[in-house]
Structure formats: C-alpha cells, structure tokens
Amino acid sequence: MDLQRIKYFLALAEQLHYWKTAEKVNITQSALTRQIQSLENELGLQLFERNKRNVKLTPAGKFLREKWEVELNELEYIHQFAKQIHLGERGTITIAHPDSISASIMPDILAKITQAFPQLQIKLVQVLYENQLDFLKNYKIDLAITRDITSEHGIKSKKNIFRSPGSGGSLSTCF
C-alpha cells in the first residue's frame, strides 16, 4: 500500500473537499481523484460518499482515518528517531577511556557531550590499551580516549587538548 495515497486520503478526510485538498497537497484535482479511487480499489471498499456538492466519509473511511492518523504519526516518530540515530544524536555511544582521567577531565567531556546531544546515552567502559583498536574495529566501542594518535586504516584519530586544573596533558580521541 502506498504511503502517499494514505496521506492524500487523510488530507481529503480532513478537508472533505477535492479542490481544497488538491491545492493543499499540491496536485491536480483529477490526480487526487485517481489516487483516492486507486486506494479504494486496492482496499476493495468505498472510503467517501460523493455527490456534486458534498464529500463525506463512509463508516469504513472514518475507521481508517482514525487508525491511519495514529499510524502515520507513529511512522513519522520512528523516521525522526532513526534520523537522530543516524546523525549520532540519539541512541547509545560506548566510550573507552583510561582510568587516569575518570575523575579529572572525564566529567567535563561527558558534560559537553550531554549538552550537545541530550538524547544520546553514554556508556563508559575501560578497555586495556592493547585491545582498544580491536574493540574499535569490531564495533564493541564507538570512541576511545587515549594518549596516542593512531594511523590505523579505518580508524579516525584526532588530537584534542583536554585540561583539568593542575594537568597539562593532551589526549587523543579515536573513532
């Protein structure tokens, strides 16, 4: 079933006027009529009662309007959620870090991430230094905070200077 036809149906169910609906959804009235007829044929039922002056929903049309509005809203939510995951704004990020920065600069790093991406969940893990690249390559962690820059193929490494009061060191992030 074509999602666009359902959107046309819902728009017509709201307006109950072909010309106004066609204008709203930016198609011709005849194209809207064809889309609605095609949907009715596919479903094997009549969604609208039509005469020269009025358009109104049939009982089946009313039922589908109620159900499809909820489902379409749910689909929009799912799409937005997936988009946020794709952009790294939502979901869970697993960060490996050395124990030596747990109390010093890690709270500042976490605060900055949380401020920039409030929907993102952060999972902190400690991984032995010699296992970090393997964990990154095998997607067991998403980000490693380390003192070294790597030139390993497939791993992006960037030097950042994170300082807490009394420290003068720099750390690298690998992802």
Secondary structure by P-SEA (a helix, b strand, c coil): ccaaaaaaaaaaaaaccaaaaaaaacccaaaaaaaaaaaaaaacccccccccccccccaaaaaaaaaaaaaaaaaaaaaaaaaaaaaccccbbbbbbbcccccccaaaaaaaaaaacccbbbbbbbccccaaaaaaaaccccccccccccccccbbbbbbbbbcccccbbbbbcc
